[in-house]
Amino acid sequence: MDLIIYSDKNDLTEGMFGQCLTWLLEILYALEHNNNITEKSKIIFDVNALAYDNLIPRYIIPKKIYDRVELQDAKILNIKGVKSMNKIDFDFHENSFLIANKTWNKYFDFSTNIKDKIPSFDGTKTLGLHYRGTDKNTDLSQANPMTHEEVFLIVEDFLNNNTHIENIYCCSDEQQFIDKMIVRFAKYNIIHFTQIRSMEGMKAFFREGQYVDKILQDEMTIAALVDMIALSKCDSVLKTSSALSAFSKIINPKLNLYAISAMKQRWFPTGLVPKYNSKSNIINQILNRTMYGHVIY
């Protein structure tokens, strides 16, 4: 069966990684699992999201490109419609990272425009860090609030026990967090992708994608993809509650990915990330609060 898989901008109003791309991978895996598509199937992807516009094929490139003229008899599937009418979630199991990775690698690659922007560093000597602040830090239905200082103490604990680390790839939606990291961890090479972030007191900037002009929207889309891919190249990643950093383990299932704040919803991939373990009583006191309610514990 040949397909055109699409979404209109208003179909996908949430995150790029937690909704848009994860839903797409779930649909493709379900179609394969049920023998609705085979190696001979031709598929056109036209995936749009409210905050990011045309993700596929503009930023994420299908590995096989077809002209619509070739697929005049193709079945048309709307991503939101398929998800709403079918239970096709990935199993809530760590093997789903491998399944999602296999599905991703079969169908997609990143555009040259994205890959050319990924910072160069030795991943074997790099700790990835993702602090998702702003609104996520106050949404108690999903996560527990976490201060910058608590994150810094956990990072210091990790570094004390992993002396091979020389670089920290720092990813955050808060500019203040990046600035503090550069000062606090001055003896390490702090790497970050230059982008517009929320300043102190501002609301979540990434959720403004549908309101900003096209140039800024494109910059936000590129930054999110670059950060996610860069995290996937690190030796280990410490993360607060976010699908962006969790998706990095779909790109690289061998990634050592650890949560330092809870995901309270049973959502793949974010809820499946194991918590960071420490031998420090001080660090464990922090984690006992920040990881409270994590769905896999």
RAGINOR-V145693 format. One record per residue. N is the residue number from 1. RES is the residue in one small letter. PHI is phi in radians with two decimals (NA if undefined). NEAR is the number of other ideal C-beta (glycine too) atoms within 8 Angstrom. D_FIRST is the distance of its C-alpha to the first C-alpha in whole Angstrom. Layout:
n: <N/N>
res: <RES/RES>
phi: <PHI/PHI>
near: <NEAR/NEAR>
d_first: <D_FIRST/D_FIRST>
//
This chain:
n: <1/2/3/4/5/6/7/8/9/10/11/12/13/14/15/16/17/18/19/20/21/22/23/24/25/26/27/28/29/30/31/32/33/34/35/36/37/38/39/40/41/42/43/44/45/46/47/48/49/50/51/52/53/54/55/56/57/58/59/60/61/62/63/64/65/66/67/68/69/70/71/72/73/74/75/76/77/78/79/80/81/82/83/84/85/86/87/88/89/90/91/92/93/94/95/96/97/98/99/100/101/102/103/104/105/106/107/108/109/110/111/112/113/114/115/116/117/118/119/120/121/122/123/124/125/126/127/128/129/130/131/132/133/134/135/136/137/138/139/140/141/142/143/144/145/146/147/148/149/150/151/152/153/154/155/156/157/158/159/160/161/162/163/164/165/166/167/168/169/170/171/172/173/174/175/176/177/178/179/180/181/182/183/184/185/186/187/188/189/190/191/192/193/194/195/196/197/198/199/200/201/202/203/204/205/206/207/208/209/210/211/212/213/214/215/216/217/218/219/220/221/222/223/224/225/226/227/228/229/230/231/232/233/234/235/236/237/238/239/240/241/242/243/244/245/246/247/248/249/250/251/252/253/254/255/256/257/258/259/260/261/262/263/264/265/266/267/268/269/270/271/272/273/274/275/276/277/278/279/280/281/282/283/284/285/286/287/288/289/290/291/292/293/294/295/296/297>
res: <m/d/l/i/i/y/s/d/k/n/d/l/t/e/g/m/f/g/q/c/l/t/w/l/l/e/i/l/y/a/l/e/h/n/n/n/i/t/e/k/s/k/i/i/f/d/v/n/a/l/a/y/d/n/l/i/p/r/y/i/i/p/k/k/i/y/d/r/v/e/l/q/d/a/k/i/l/n/i/k/g/v/k/s/m/n/k/i/d/f/d/f/h/e/n/s/f/l/i/a/n/k/t/w/n/k/y/f/d/f/s/t/n/i/k/d/k/i/p/s/f/d/g/t/k/t/l/g/l/h/y/r/g/t/d/k/n/t/d/l/s/q/a/n/p/m/t/h/e/e/v/f/l/i/v/e/d/f/l/n/n/n/t/h/i/e/n/i/y/c/c/s/d/e/q/q/f/i/d/k/m/i/v/r/f/a/k/y/n/i/i/h/f/t/q/i/r/s/m/e/g/m/k/a/f/f/r/e/g/q/y/v/d/k/i/l/q/d/e/m/t/i/a/a/l/v/d/m/i/a/l/s/k/c/d/s/v/l/k/t/s/s/a/l/s/a/f/s/k/i/i/n/p/k/l/n/l/y/a/i/s/a/m/k/q/r/w/f/p/t/g/l/v/p/k/y/n/s/k/s/n/i/i/n/q/i/l/n/r/t/m/y/g/h/v/i/y>
phi: <NA/-1.59/-2.40/-2.08/-1.83/-2.48/-2.56/-1.46/-0.97/-1.39/-1.30/-2.08/-1.84/-1.80/-1.23/-1.10/-1.62/-1.28/-2.00/-1.00/-1.31/-1.15/-1.04/-1.10/-1.13/-1.09/-1.15/-1.11/-1.12/-1.11/-1.10/-1.18/-1.06/-1.64/1.05/-1.41/-2.27/-2.29/-1.07/-1.51/-1.20/-1.82/-2.28/-1.85/-1.94/-2.43/-1.88/-2.10/-2.38/-1.02/-1.55/-2.21/1.10/-1.49/-1.26/-2.21/-1.77/-1.32/-1.87/-1.99/-1.84/-1.07/-1.24/-2.19/-1.90/-2.23/-1.54/-1.07/-1.09/-1.23/-2.06/-1.11/-1.79/-1.23/-1.40/-1.81/-2.10/-1.66/-1.01/-1.10/-1.11/-1.12/-1.14/-1.27/-1.76/-2.42/-1.58/-2.29/-1.21/-1.09/-1.01/-1.42/-2.64/-1.07/-1.11/-1.15/-1.09/-1.18/-1.12/-1.13/-1.09/-1.09/-1.14/-1.02/-1.14/-1.27/-1.92/-2.34/-2.52/-1.58/-1.15/-1.02/-1.03/-1.42/-1.10/-1.20/-1.68/-1.24/-1.04/-1.62/-2.81/-1.43/-1.07/-1.17/-1.99/-2.15/-1.63/-1.61/-2.36/-2.19/-1.89/-1.68/-1.77/0.74/-1.18/-1.13/-1.36/-2.11/-1.51/-1.23/-1.29/-1.93/-2.48/-1.95/-1.09/-2.51/-1.44/-1.03/-1.08/-1.10/-1.10/-1.06/-1.12/-1.20/-1.06/-1.06/-1.09/-1.07/-1.15/-1.13/-1.84/-2.43/-1.27/-1.36/-1.30/-2.05/-2.14/-2.24/-1.51/-1.85/-2.25/-2.82/-1.59/-1.98/-1.12/-1.05/-1.13/-1.05/-1.07/-1.18/-1.06/-1.06/-1.36/-1.14/-2.02/-1.12/-1.40/-1.80/-1.42/-1.53/-1.90/-2.65/-1.51/-1.13/-2.83/-1.42/-2.19/-1.18/-1.54/-0.98/1.54/-1.45/-1.37/-1.06/-1.19/-1.15/-1.38/-1.57/-0.96/-1.36/-1.79/-1.56/-1.25/-1.10/-1.11/-1.20/-1.03/-1.08/-1.07/-1.18/-1.11/-1.07/-1.07/-1.11/-1.21/-1.09/-1.06/-1.09/-1.15/-1.05/-1.06/-1.15/-1.63/-1.42/-1.16/-2.52/-2.35/-1.82/-2.43/-1.55/-1.25/-2.95/-1.35/-1.02/-1.27/-1.17/-1.15/-1.07/-1.40/-1.23/-1.20/-2.37/-1.09/-1.46/-1.07/-1.45/-2.01/-2.29/-1.55/-2.04/-2.51/-1.30/-1.94/-1.54/-1.76/-1.41/-2.01/-1.54/-1.66/-1.09/-1.24/-1.61/-1.40/-1.23/-1.37/-1.24/-1.89/-2.40/-1.64/-1.54/-1.13/-1.12/-1.15/-1.16/-1.13/-1.13/-1.15/-1.05/-1.51/-1.22/-1.66/-1.07/1.57/-1.03/-1.17/-1.68/-2.23>
near: <7/10/15/13/13/12/13/7/10/6/11/15/8/6/8/14/13/10/13/16/11/15/12/13/13/12/14/12/13/10/10/10/6/6/6/6/10/5/3/4/9/11/13/12/11/11/15/13/15/9/12/15/11/10/14/13/9/8/13/14/10/12/7/7/6/9/6/8/5/7/13/6/4/11/7/7/11/10/16/10/8/11/11/6/5/7/3/9/7/12/7/9/6/5/7/13/12/8/10/14/12/8/12/11/7/6/11/10/6/10/10/5/8/13/9/6/8/10/8/3/11/7/8/6/10/16/16/17/15/15/13/14/11/12/8/13/11/6/8/7/5/9/14/11/7/12/6/9/6/10/15/12/11/15/13/8/11/13/12/7/7/10/6/7/13/8/13/15/15/12/14/13/10/12/10/9/13/13/8/10/13/9/7/7/12/6/3/10/7/11/11/8/10/3/7/7/10/11/7/6/3/7/8/10/12/9/8/10/12/8/4/8/5/6/6/9/14/9/10/16/14/12/11/13/13/13/12/14/14/15/16/11/10/13/12/12/15/14/16/15/12/11/13/16/15/16/13/16/13/12/10/9/8/4/12/7/13/13/15/14/10/13/13/9/9/5/9/11/16/13/13/13/13/7/11/10/4/9/3/7/5/7/11/9/8/11/13/8/8/12/14/8/7/12/10/6/5>
d_first: <0/4/7/10/12/16/19/22/26/27/24/25/29/30/30/27/27/28/25/23/22/22/20/17/18/18/14/13/15/14/10/11/14/12/9/6/6/8/10/8/5/7/9/12/14/17/19/23/25/29/31/29/27/24/24/21/21/24/26/23/21/17/18/15/16/14/16/14/16/13/10/12/9/7/7/11/12/16/17/20/18/16/19/21/20/19/21/19/22/22/25/29/29/30/28/25/26/25/22/21/23/21/18/20/21/17/16/19/23/25/27/30/32/31/32/35/37/36/40/41/43/43/41/43/46/44/44/41/42/40/43/41/44/44/42/41/44/45/42/44/41/39/41/45/47/48/51/51/54/52/49/52/53/50/49/53/53/50/51/54/52/50/53/50/49/50/48/46/43/43/41/42/42/45/47/50/49/48/52/53/51/53/56/56/54/56/56/53/50/49/45/43/41/43/42/43/44/45/49/51/51/48/45/42/41/37/37/38/35/34/38/39/39/36/37/38/35/34/36/36/32/33/35/33/31/34/36/33/32/36/36/33/36/39/41/41/40/42/40/41/38/35/32/32/34/32/29/31/30/27/27/30/30/33/35/38/37/40/40/44/43/41/38/38/35/32/30/28/29/32/34/33/35/39/42/44/47/51/54/56/57/57/53/53/54/52/49/50/50/47/45/46/43/40/38/38/41>
//
